[in-house]
Amino acid sequence: MQLLNLQSTVRFMSVRNLAMAFSGLLMLAAVVSMFTKGINFGLDFTGGTSVEVSFSQPANLAEVRKVLAENDFADASVQLYGSSTEVLVRLAPRESSIKAEVIGNQLISVLKTVDPQIVMRSIEFVGPSVGEDLKEQGGLAMLTTLICILIYVAFRFEWRFAVGAVLALFHDVLLTVGLFSVLGLEFDLTILAAILAVIGYSLNDTIVVSDRIRENFRKVRIDDTIEIVDISLTQTLNRTLITSLTTILVLIALFVWGGQTIHGFATALLFGIFVGTYSSVYIASSIAILMGISKEDLIPVEVEKEGAEFDAMP
């Protein structure tokens, strides 16, 4: 049997109640923010017009915003798109009778006062009904993901681990969406994709921890559930830190040098991976302990072979 240095075990679960209380406060703050401030949905969900234009020289965004505000485009969102000369302008939905091409031509006419050589690269229009469908389908995608994860973990490990894993994922999603609500950042389809990626990343961490806990319940001759969980978390600590740190380094590079287009995507992943690592250690494991997980739940039942009693007879 593998020997364990119990003196070097990190006592993660000694602060599990404090960690869960802290997480509860953060989740409450996220819910309050979403109900009071709301979520700043992007054009993917609200509908509107998106116009990509190319300037002949590096664009002065402050001047562009000022000119648009002076010409009945005060609601326009302006950001660089790929380079200092490529600009993405997003407009809230206009009257249904006004076509996207007309809006685009009006926008180009206004922007030509800033740069006469400006060129329109593309124009896209998303109707409000399409945006509502995307919002509904995005929510269903996350709900379906959580249900499938609940079924898989319950079948693969134990239903208490499944409940802990799903609650940890719900914790990660809620805090990430709450961050965008608190900061007023735009929430579009790329952010939804980032949240789904966070769910996968956090689940992977949770599965690794759960598998080690199950293995130690069977191998370690200790009846204290909390001590076995601490041992398991300590054994997976190096793997968790290395994986998280290397991923975070890449995301920091995307956040700093990736440009405005993927800034929100990198923000969601950075925060999501941080809270996902935290929830794999404290939320999922703490929930399993709270629900009474024990050695007897994970030790396989020995099935007596047919005819064994006859073989045992003299």
N, C-alpha and C positions, 0 to 999 in steps of 0.2 A: 504493500500500500504506500502511496505517495506520502512522504513526510512533509508536514507543514510547519513553518515557523510562526506559531501563533502570536509570539511577542511582537512581530513586525506587521501584524494585521492592522489595517486602518479601520478605526471604529466609525464607519460611515453612519450606521443606523443609530448611533447614540444621539444624533441631532435630527433624526427623521421627523419628529413632531414639530420642531422648529422650522424645518425645511418645508413641510407640508402647510404649515400656517402661513409662511412667507409666500408660497405659491398661491394659496387661497386668496391672500390680499392682492397679489398681482392680477389674478384672474378676475377678481371683483372690480379692480380698477379698469381692466380692459373692457369689461361689460358696461360699466358706467360710461366710459368714454364713447363706446359705440352707440349707446342710446342717447347721449347728450350731444356729442360732436358729430357722430355719424362716421361713415367711411367715404373717403374721397374717391369715388369710383371714376375710372378713366372712360374714354370714349368707347372702349370695347364693351362696356356694360351700360353706359348711358345713351350711347348713340352720338352722332355728330360727324364732322368732316375733318379729315386729316390730309394736309397738303405738305409735300416735300419740295423744297426749293433750293436752288444752288446759286450762291452769290459769286461774283467775279473776284472777290477778295474776302478776307476774314470778316465775318459778320459781327456787327456791334448789336448784341441782343437787347441792350437797354434802349438803343435808338429804335430798333424794330418794334419793341413793345410800345414805345411812346407813340410812334406813327400809327400803329394799329389802333391804339386806344383813342386817338384823335379822329379816326375814320370809322367809327361804329363797330370796331372789333375789340372792344375792351375785355371781352371774355376769352380772348385768344391765349392759348398756352404756347410759349415759344421756347425751343431748346435746340441745341446743336445735335446733329444727327450724323455721326461717323467722323466728320472733320470740322475744321473751323469755318468752312465755307458752306457746308450742308446744314440746312435748318429745317426743322419739323415744326409746323404750325398746326395746332389742333383747335377746332372751334366747336362750341356747344351746338346742339341741334337748333336749326333755324325753322322758319315756317315750312310746312310740308310742300307748299307750292313752289318753293325755290329749289332748283336743281343744284346738285353738287358742282356741276361745271360752271354755273353762273357764279356761285360763291367763290370758286377757285379763280375765275377771271377777275372778279372784284378784288380779291386778295392780291393777286399779282399786280393789278393796276396800282394799288396802294403801295406795295413794296417796291415798285419801280421808282418811286420818289426817293427811296433810299439808295437803290442801285439800279440804274437803267438797264444793265446787262443781266438782270436776274433771269433765271430759267426755271420753269416748273418741271420737276422730275416725275411726280405722280400725285394723284388725288384719289382718296378713298372716302366713301360715305357709308356710315353704319346707322341704320334706322333704329329708333327707340325700341321697337318690338324685337328686333334682332338682339339688341343689347340686353333686354330682359330675358330672352331665351338663353343667352350665354351665361347670365348671372344664375339662372335656375339650374342649367346643366352643370355649371361649375360647382354649385352647392351639392348637387346630387352625386357628382364625381367624388367629392371628399367623403360624403356620407357612405357611399358604396365601398370606398376604400377602407373605411374604418370597420364596416360590417364584415368584409372579407377577411380583414386582419384578425378580428375577434374570432371568427370561425376557425381560421388556420391555426392560431396560437392555442386555442382551446383543444383542437384535435392533436396538435403536435406536442404540446407540453401538458398544461393543466388549466382548467377554466379560471382559476384564480390568477394565474399569470396572464391569461387572455384579458381579463378585466383590467388588470394593472397596466398592461401594454396599451390598451385602447384609451384608458383615462390619461396616460402619459402623452399619447399622441394628441388627444383633445386639448390637453394643457399646452402643448407646443403650438398648435394651430391657433388657439384662442389668444395666446400671448403675442404671436407674430402679427395677427390681424389687429390686435389691440395697439401694438406699436405703431402701425400705419395710421390708425385712428388718432392716437395721441399726437403724433407728429404732423398729421395732415398730409401724408405722402399719397401720391396717386396710386390707386389699386386697379391694375389692369390684368390682362390674361397672362403676361409674363410673371406677375407676382403670384397668381394662382398656380402657375407651373412651378415656381420656386417653393410654394407651400407643399405641393405634392411631393417634390423632391425631398423636402425636410421630413415629411412623413416616412418616406422610404429610408432615409438616413437614420432617423431616430429609431425606427423599428429594427433596423439591423443591429444597432447597439443593444437594444432591449433583448433581442433574440440571443445575442452572444452572452449577455449576463444571465438570462434565464437558463440557457443550456449549461453554463458553469454551475449555477445553483443546483440544478437537478443532478448533475454529475457528483457534486460534493455531498448532497443529501445521501447518495448511495455509497460513497467511498469513505467519507469521514465519520469516525465513530464519536460523534458529538450529537447530543440531543437538543442543544440550544439552537433554535432556528435563526435567531438574530446573529449569533456567532458564525454560523455557516454562511449566511448572506454576506457578512462582512468579509469573510475569507474569500468568497467568490468574487466580490467587487474588487478586493485588493489584487487578486490574481489577474483580473482583466484590466486593471488600471493602466498599465503600460500600453497595452494595445489601444485603449480608449484615448489616452492622451496623444499618442503618436498619430493616430488616424485623424483626430479632431484638429490638432495643430497643423498638420500638413494641409488639410482641407481649408482651414482658416487662412493660411498664408496665401493660397491661391485666390481665395475670395477677396482678401485685402488688396491684392494686385488688381483684380477686376474692379473693385470699388474705387480705387484711387485713379487708375489709368484706363479703365474700360469705357469711359465716356458716359454722357448723360442717359443714353439709350438703355443701358443695362444697370444703371445706378440703383434703381429700385429692386431689380432682381438680385443684385449682389447684397443689398441691405437685408432683404428677406432671408437669404441663405445664411448670411453671417449670424444674424440674430437667432434664426431657427436652429442652426447647428449648435450654437452655444446652449440654448435652452433644451435642445434635444439631448445633448450629452448630460446635462444636469438632471433631466427627467428620467433618463435611463437608470441613473444611480439612485435617485431619491424617490421619485414618484412611483414608478412601476414596482420596484422592490418593496417600498413601504406599503403600497396597496395590497400586495400579496401577503405580507406579514399581517396587516390589519385584518385581512379576511381569513386568517388562520391557517396559512400554508404550513405543512409539517412534513417530516420525513416519511410518514406512512402514506401520504398522498402521492409520492413520487417513486417509491420503491415498487417495482413490478411484482404483481401477484404470481406466486409460483403455482403452476398448474400441474397437478399430479398426473403422471402418465398412466394411460390405461393399462391395467395388468400389473401395476407396480406392486400391489399388495401380494400378488401370487409369487412374484419374483423374490419377495422378502421372506416367504415361508420356507422353513427348513425342509 
